[in-house]
Amino acid sequence: MGNYSQALECHEKALSIKTESLPPNHPDLAASYTNIGLVHDKMGNYSQALECHEKALSIDTKSLPPNHPSLAGSYSNIGLVHDNMGNYSQALEYHEKALSIRTESLPPSHPSLALSYTNIGLVHHVMRTYSQAL
């Protein structure tokens, strides 16, 4: 088990520095929110993780093109938090958004596509909707 409290402290300090020196919709801020969200997810702080990933998505939607792979990463992270919270319908919705962006923006053999298909398949497995699994 990692030292999540220390990791969280470091990521929050990095965010504080970036907030002072970068414009409010800079992609580096989104990256910091993503990192903080990932740590909260590992700690089981799902509502805080979700809040951070949603902030990252908000920044990315304002600063990146609509089919940028970073948006897919944010959707995927939100989907994974919903998975952990047991909100499987919402998880599926976010994983499908991630897949849609990745399908449009990445080559057909890119590993991130496999990740999206795996996430969708796992949600269908948990929901026991096997006929809809990819």
ZAFIRO-48191 format. One record per atom (N, C-alpha, C): residue number from 1; atom name; z, y, x. Coordinates in Angstrom, 2 decimals. Atoms other than C-alpha are relative to their C-alpha. Example, Ala and Ser with C-alpha at 12.3 -4.5 7.8 and 13.67 -1.06 7.14 Angstrom:
% ZAFIRO-48191
num, atomo, w, v, u
1, N, 0.00, -1.19, 0.89
1, CA, 7.80, -4.50, 12.30
1, C, 0.00, 1.20, 0.90
2, N, -0.06, -1.19, -0.82
2, CA, 7.14, -1.06, 13.67
2, C, 0.73, 1.09, -0.77
***
This chain:
% ZAFIRO-48191
num, atomo, w, v, u
1, N, 0.00, -1.18, 0.85
1, CA, 0.00, 0.00, 0.00
1, C, 0.00, 1.24, 0.89
2, N, 0.13, -1.22, -0.79
2, CA, -0.96, 3.39, 1.34
2, C, 1.08, 1.02, -0.29
3, N, -0.94, -1.10, 0.19
3, CA, 1.11, 6.50, 1.68
3, C, -0.67, 1.05, -0.87
4, N, 0.73, -0.85, 0.93
4, CA, -0.29, 8.15, -1.42
4, C, 0.59, 1.40, -0.11
5, N, -0.61, -1.33, 0.09
5, CA, 2.22, 11.00, -1.51
5, C, -0.47, 0.89, 1.14
6, N, 0.47, -0.78, -1.14
6, CA, 1.20, 12.11, 1.96
6, C, -1.48, 0.32, -0.14
7, N, 1.43, -0.24, 0.22
7, CA, -2.48, 11.71, 1.12
7, C, -0.19, 1.11, -1.03
8, N, 0.09, -1.02, 1.04
8, CA, -1.99, 13.78, -2.02
8, C, 0.34, 1.38, 0.56
9, N, -0.41, -1.27, -0.61
9, CA, -0.20, 16.49, -0.06
9, C, -1.12, 0.58, 0.87
10, N, 1.09, -0.46, -0.88
10, CA, -3.04, 16.69, 2.48
10, C, -1.20, 0.48, -0.81
11, N, 1.15, -0.40, 0.83
11, CA, -5.76, 16.81, -0.18
11, C, 0.29, 1.30, -0.76
12, N, -0.36, -1.24, 0.70
12, CA, -3.88, 19.50, -2.11
12, C, 0.01, 1.20, 0.95
13, N, 0.03, -1.08, -0.99
13, CA, -3.49, 21.57, 1.06
13, C, -1.45, 0.37, 0.30
14, N, 1.42, -0.27, -0.24
14, CA, -7.22, 21.22, 1.74
14, C, -0.59, 0.78, -1.17
15, N, 0.49, -0.71, 1.18
15, CA, -7.95, 22.32, -1.83
15, C, 0.47, 1.45, 0.01
16, N, -0.54, -1.36, -0.05
16, CA, -5.70, 25.35, -1.41
16, C, -0.78, 0.86, 0.99
17, N, 0.77, -0.74, -1.01
17, CA, -7.54, 26.41, 1.74
17, C, -1.41, 0.28, -0.50
18, N, 1.36, -0.17, 0.51
18, CA, -10.94, 25.86, 0.14
18, C, -0.04, 1.02, -1.14
19, N, -0.05, -0.93, 1.13
19, CA, -9.90, 27.79, -2.98
19, C, 0.05, 1.44, 0.49
20, N, -0.10, -1.35, -0.55
20, CA, -9.07, 30.82, -0.84
20, C, -1.28, 0.46, 0.67
21, N, 1.14, -0.39, -0.83
21, CA, -12.28, 30.74, 1.17
21, C, -1.37, -0.25, -0.62
22, N, 1.30, 0.34, 0.60
22, CA, -15.01, 29.43, -1.16
22, C, -0.12, 0.58, -1.41
23, N, 0.18, -0.43, 1.39
23, CA, -16.54, 30.62, -4.43
23, C, 0.49, -1.09, -0.96
24, N, -0.66, 0.93, 0.92
24, CA, -15.03, 28.98, -7.54
24, C, -0.83, -1.22, -0.41
25, N, 0.82, 1.15, 0.38
25, CA, -17.98, 26.66, -8.19
25, C, -0.66, -0.68, 1.20
26, N, 0.56, 0.62, -1.20
26, CA, -18.58, 25.47, -4.64
26, C, 0.20, -1.53, -0.05
27, N, -0.11, 1.47, 0.04
27, CA, -19.29, 21.70, -4.38
27, C, 1.15, -0.56, 0.85
28, N, -1.13, 0.49, -0.81
28, CA, -16.61, 21.35, -1.67
28, C, 1.31, 0.00, -0.79
29, N, -1.18, 0.01, 0.88
29, CA, -14.00, 22.24, -4.30
29, C, -0.02, -1.24, -0.88
30, N, 0.14, 1.21, 0.81
30, CA, -15.34, 19.47, -6.50
30, C, 0.39, -1.23, 0.81
31, N, -0.35, 1.14, -0.86
31, CA, -15.01, 17.06, -3.57
31, C, 1.51, -0.11, 0.17
32, N, -1.46, 0.04, -0.13
32, CA, -11.36, 18.04, -3.13
32, C, 0.65, -0.49, -1.29
33, N, -0.55, 0.49, 1.27
33, CA, -10.64, 17.54, -6.83
33, C, -0.25, -1.49, -0.16
34, N, 0.29, 1.44, 0.06
34, CA, -12.34, 14.15, -6.61
34, C, 1.00, -0.77, 0.86
35, N, -0.95, 0.69, -0.88
35, CA, -10.17, 13.14, -3.65
35, C, 1.40, -0.04, -0.59
36, N, -1.32, -0.04, 0.63
36, CA, -7.02, 14.25, -5.45
36, C, 0.04, -0.95, -1.19
37, N, 0.08, 0.91, 1.14
37, CA, -8.13, 12.39, -8.56
37, C, 0.06, -1.46, 0.41
38, N, -0.02, 1.39, -0.48
38, CA, -8.72, 9.19, -6.59
38, C, 1.41, -0.42, 0.42
39, N, -1.37, 0.32, -0.40
39, CA, -5.21, 9.35, -5.14
39, C, 0.88, -0.15, -1.24
40, N, -0.79, 0.12, 1.24
40, CA, -3.66, 9.99, -8.57
40, C, -0.31, -1.31, -0.71
41, N, 0.38, 1.26, 0.63
41, CA, -5.61, 7.02, -9.91
41, C, 0.70, -1.17, 0.69
42, N, -0.67, 1.07, -0.76
42, CA, -4.23, 4.77, -7.14
42, C, 1.50, -0.02, -0.28
43, N, -1.43, -0.11, 0.27
43, CA, -0.73, 6.04, -7.96
43, C, 0.34, -0.35, -1.45
44, N, -0.23, 0.29, 1.41
44, CA, -1.19, 5.21, -11.65
44, C, 0.22, 1.24, -0.84
45, N, -0.12, -1.27, 0.73
45, CA, -1.10, 8.89, -12.66
45, C, -1.34, 0.30, -0.67
46, N, 1.36, -0.03, 0.56
46, CA, -4.10, 8.48, -14.92
46, C, -0.35, 1.31, -0.66
47, N, 0.34, -1.27, 0.65
47, CA, -3.86, 11.69, -16.92
47, C, -0.30, 1.07, 1.05
48, N, 0.27, -0.95, -1.07
48, CA, -3.69, 13.71, -13.70
48, C, -1.32, -0.32, 0.71
49, N, 1.26, 0.41, -0.61
49, CA, -6.54, 11.70, -12.21
49, C, -1.17, 0.46, -0.86
50, N, 1.05, -0.39, 0.92
50, CA, -8.64, 12.34, -15.29
50, C, -0.23, 1.51, 0.05
51, N, 0.10, -1.46, -0.07
51, CA, -7.90, 16.07, -15.15
51, C, -0.74, 0.44, 1.27
52, N, 0.66, -0.36, -1.27
52, CA, -8.98, 16.25, -11.50
52, C, -1.48, -0.36, -0.02
53, N, 1.41, 0.41, 0.05
53, CA, -12.19, 14.29, -12.06
53, C, -0.80, 0.87, -0.97
54, N, 0.68, -0.89, 0.93
54, CA, -13.03, 16.47, -15.05
54, C, -0.24, 1.38, 0.62
55, N, 0.20, -1.27, -0.71
55, CA, -12.53, 19.60, -12.91
55, C, -1.16, -0.13, 0.98
56, N, 1.10, 0.24, -0.94
56, CA, -14.84, 18.11, -10.28
56, C, -1.33, -0.01, -0.74
57, N, 1.22, 0.06, 0.80
57, CA, -17.44, 17.36, -12.95
57, C, -0.40, 1.39, -0.48
58, N, 0.29, -1.35, 0.48
58, CA, -17.16, 20.88, -14.35
58, C, -0.62, 0.85, 1.10
59, N, 0.55, -0.76, -1.13
59, CA, -17.78, 22.41, -10.93
59, C, -1.40, -0.50, 0.33
60, N, 1.31, 0.56, -0.35
60, CA, -20.64, 20.04, -10.18
60, C, -1.08, 0.35, -1.02
61, N, 1.02, -0.33, 1.01
61, CA, -22.39, 20.73, -13.50
61, C, -0.44, 1.45, 0.10
62, N, 0.36, -1.42, -0.17
62, CA, -22.32, 24.45, -12.70
62, C, -0.75, 0.27, 1.30
63, N, 0.55, -0.31, -1.32
63, CA, -23.46, 24.16, -9.10
63, C, -1.12, -0.93, 0.46
64, N, 1.00, 0.98, -0.43
64, CA, -25.82, 21.17, -8.93
64, C, -1.06, -0.21, -1.08
65, N, 1.02, 0.34, 1.00
65, CA, -29.06, 20.12, -10.63
65, C, 0.52, -1.08, -0.95
66, N, -0.56, 0.90, 1.02
66, CA, -28.53, 18.07, -13.83
66, C, -0.06, -1.49, 0.34
67, N, 0.08, 1.42, -0.35
67, CA, -29.54, 14.74, -12.26
67, C, 0.44, -0.27, 1.44
68, N, -0.49, 0.18, -1.37
68, CA, -27.76, 15.13, -8.92
68, C, 0.93, -1.22, 0.05
69, N, -0.86, 1.19, -0.11
69, CA, -26.11, 11.88, -7.74
69, C, 1.50, 0.29, 0.02
70, N, -1.44, -0.33, 0.02
70, CA, -22.77, 13.67, -7.30
70, C, 0.54, 0.05, -1.42
71, N, -0.43, 0.02, 1.41
71, CA, -22.63, 14.12, -11.07
71, C, 0.26, -1.43, -0.44
72, N, -0.19, 1.41, 0.34
72, CA, -23.06, 10.37, -11.43
72, C, 1.32, -0.51, 0.56
73, N, -1.27, 0.40, -0.58
73, CA, -20.13, 9.89, -9.08
73, C, 1.18, 0.49, -0.82
74, N, -1.08, -0.54, 0.84
74, CA, -17.95, 12.14, -11.21
74, C, 0.10, -0.76, -1.32
75, N, -0.02, 0.79, 1.24
75, CA, -18.97, 10.33, -14.41
75, C, 0.59, -1.38, 0.24
76, N, -0.51, 1.33, -0.34
76, CA, -18.26, 7.01, -12.73
76, C, 1.51, 0.03, 0.22
77, N, -1.44, -0.12, -0.24
77, CA, -14.82, 8.15, -11.55
77, C, 0.77, 0.18, -1.31
78, N, -0.64, -0.19, 1.31
78, CA, -13.94, 9.34, -15.06
78, C, 0.00, -1.32, -0.77
79, N, 0.07, 1.31, 0.66
79, CA, -15.13, 6.00, -16.42
79, C, 1.03, -0.97, 0.54
80, N, -0.98, 0.91, -0.60
80, CA, -12.93, 4.10, -13.97
80, C, 1.43, 0.34, -0.43
81, N, -1.34, -0.38, 0.47
81, CA, -9.86, 6.11, -15.00
81, C, 0.18, -0.46, -1.45
82, N, -0.10, 0.48, 1.39
82, CA, -10.61, 5.37, -18.66
82, C, 0.16, -1.52, -0.03
83, N, -0.21, 1.46, -0.12
83, CA, -10.93, 1.68, -17.67
83, C, 1.48, -0.29, 0.22
84, N, -1.40, 0.24, -0.34
84, CA, -7.46, 1.83, -16.15
84, C, 0.95, 0.36, -1.13
85, N, -0.83, -0.41, 1.14
85, CA, -6.08, 3.55, -19.25
85, C, -0.21, -0.89, -1.22
86, N, 0.30, 0.87, 1.14
86, CA, -7.58, 0.90, -21.53
86, C, -0.88, 0.65, -1.04
87, N, 0.92, -0.70, 0.91
87, CA, -9.98, 3.39, -23.16
87, C, -1.42, -0.48, 0.28
88, N, 1.24, 0.65, -0.43
88, CA, -12.93, 1.04, -22.87
88, C, -1.26, 0.62, -0.59
89, N, 1.18, -0.64, 0.58
89, CA, -15.31, 2.77, -25.27
89, C, -0.36, 1.27, 0.77
90, N, 0.25, -1.21, -0.79
90, CA, -14.91, 6.03, -23.37
90, C, -0.46, -0.35, 1.41
91, N, 0.41, 0.44, -1.34
91, CA, -15.19, 4.21, -20.05
91, C, -1.48, -0.37, -0.01
92, N, 1.39, 0.42, 0.11
92, CA, -18.46, 2.67, -21.17
92, C, -0.94, 1.20, -0.10
93, N, 0.81, -1.21, 0.16
93, CA, -19.81, 6.06, -22.22
93, C, -0.22, 0.71, 1.34
94, N, 0.13, -0.68, -1.30
94, CA, -19.11, 7.58, -18.80
94, C, -0.77, -0.84, 1.02
95, N, 0.76, 0.86, -0.92
95, CA, -20.43, 4.58, -16.88
95, C, -1.50, 0.03, -0.34
96, N, 1.41, -0.07, 0.40
96, CA, -23.65, 4.75, -18.90
96, C, -0.62, 1.34, 0.40
97, N, 0.50, -1.29, -0.48
97, CA, -24.01, 8.47, -18.09
97, C, -0.28, -0.07, 1.49
98, N, 0.20, 0.14, -1.45
98, CA, -23.58, 7.64, -14.41
98, C, -1.25, -0.81, 0.28
99, N, 1.19, 0.84, -0.20
99, CA, -26.21, 4.90, -14.65
99, C, -1.27, 0.77, -0.31
100, N, 1.18, -0.78, 0.37
100, CA, -28.65, 7.22, -16.39
100, C, -0.41, 0.96, 1.11
101, N, 0.29, -0.94, -1.09
101, CA, -28.40, 9.83, -13.64
101, C, -0.48, -0.75, 1.24
102, N, 0.37, 0.76, -1.20
102, CA, -28.58, 7.24, -10.89
102, C, -1.39, -0.61, -0.14
103, N, 1.33, 0.57, 0.23
103, CA, -31.64, 5.61, -12.46
103, C, -1.08, 1.04, 0.22
104, N, 0.99, -1.07, -0.14
104, CA, -33.43, 8.96, -12.53
104, C, -0.07, 0.58, 1.41
105, N, -0.04, -0.75, -1.27
105, CA, -32.36, 10.23, -9.12
105, C, 0.00, -0.86, 1.26
106, N, -0.10, 0.86, -1.18
106, CA, -32.07, 7.22, -6.82
106, C, -1.11, -1.06, 0.01
107, N, 0.98, 1.08, -0.07
107, CA, -34.48, 4.55, -5.57
107, C, 0.52, -1.25, -0.72
108, N, -0.41, 1.15, 0.82
108, CA, -34.44, 1.31, -7.61
108, C, 0.93, -1.00, 0.70
109, N, -0.86, 0.96, -0.70
109, CA, -32.64, -0.68, -4.90
109, C, 1.25, 0.65, 0.60
110, N, -1.17, -0.70, -0.55
110, CA, -29.90, 1.87, -4.19
110, C, 1.30, -0.70, -0.44
111, N, -1.25, 0.69, 0.33
111, CA, -26.40, 0.30, -4.05
111, C, 0.81, 0.67, -1.11
112, N, -0.75, -0.67, 1.07
112, CA, -24.98, 2.93, -6.42
112, C, -0.45, -0.47, -1.38
113, N, 0.46, 0.58, 1.27
113, CA, -27.14, 1.47, -9.19
113, C, 0.73, -1.30, -0.28
114, N, -0.73, 1.25, 0.16
114, CA, -25.52, -1.90, -8.60
114, C, 1.44, 0.27, -0.43
115, N, -1.37, -0.37, 0.37
115, CA, -22.12, -0.23, -8.84
115, C, 0.08, 0.36, -1.48
116, N, 0.01, -0.38, 1.42
116, CA, -23.01, 1.30, -12.22
116, C, -0.16, -1.22, -0.90
117, N, 0.19, 1.21, 0.81
117, CA, -24.31, -2.01, -13.57
117, C, 1.25, -0.87, 0.01
118, N, -1.23, 0.78, -0.09
118, CA, -21.17, -3.76, -12.34
118, C, 1.09, 0.61, -0.88
119, N, -1.03, -0.66, 0.81
119, CA, -18.88, -1.18, -13.97
119, C, -0.25, -0.21, -1.49
120, N, 0.34, 0.21, 1.41
120, CA, -20.73, -1.47, -17.28
120, C, 0.25, -1.45, -0.40
121, N, -0.23, 1.42, 0.29
121, CA, -20.66, -5.26, -17.12
121, C, 1.47, -0.34, -0.11
122, N, -1.44, 0.26, 0.05
122, CA, -16.93, -5.30, -16.41
122, C, 0.64, 0.53, -1.27
123, N, -0.54, -0.55, 1.25
123, CA, -16.19, -3.06, -19.38
123, C, -0.38, -0.90, -1.17
124, N, 0.41, 0.91, 1.07
124, CA, -18.25, -5.29, -21.66
124, C, 0.78, -1.30, 0.06
125, N, -0.79, 1.23, -0.14
125, CA, -16.39, -8.30, -20.27
125, C, 1.39, 0.18, -0.60
126, N, -1.35, -0.26, 0.52
126, CA, -12.99, -6.76, -21.05
126, C, -0.03, 0.18, -1.52
127, N, 0.12, -0.23, 1.44
127, CA, -14.21, -5.71, -24.50
127, C, -0.48, -1.25, -0.74
128, N, 0.54, 1.25, 0.55
128, CA, -15.62, -9.23, -25.03
128, C, -1.29, 0.23, -0.79
129, N, 1.32, -0.27, 0.59
129, CA, -18.99, -7.75, -25.98
129, C, -1.06, -0.55, 0.94
130, N, 0.84, 0.66, -1.01
130, CA, -20.82, -10.27, -23.84
130, C, -1.48, 0.18, -0.26
131, N, 1.44, -0.11, 0.30
131, CA, -24.13, -9.95, -25.66
131, C, -0.56, 1.36, 0.40
132, N, 0.45, -1.33, -0.39
132, CA, -24.28, -6.27, -24.73
132, C, 0.10, 0.25, 1.50
133, N, -0.13, -0.16, -1.45
133, CA, -23.41, -6.79, -21.07
133, C, -1.38, -0.07, 0.63
134, N, 1.30, -0.05, -0.67
134, CA, -26.27, -6.06, -18.71
134, C, -0.25, -1.24, 0.83
***
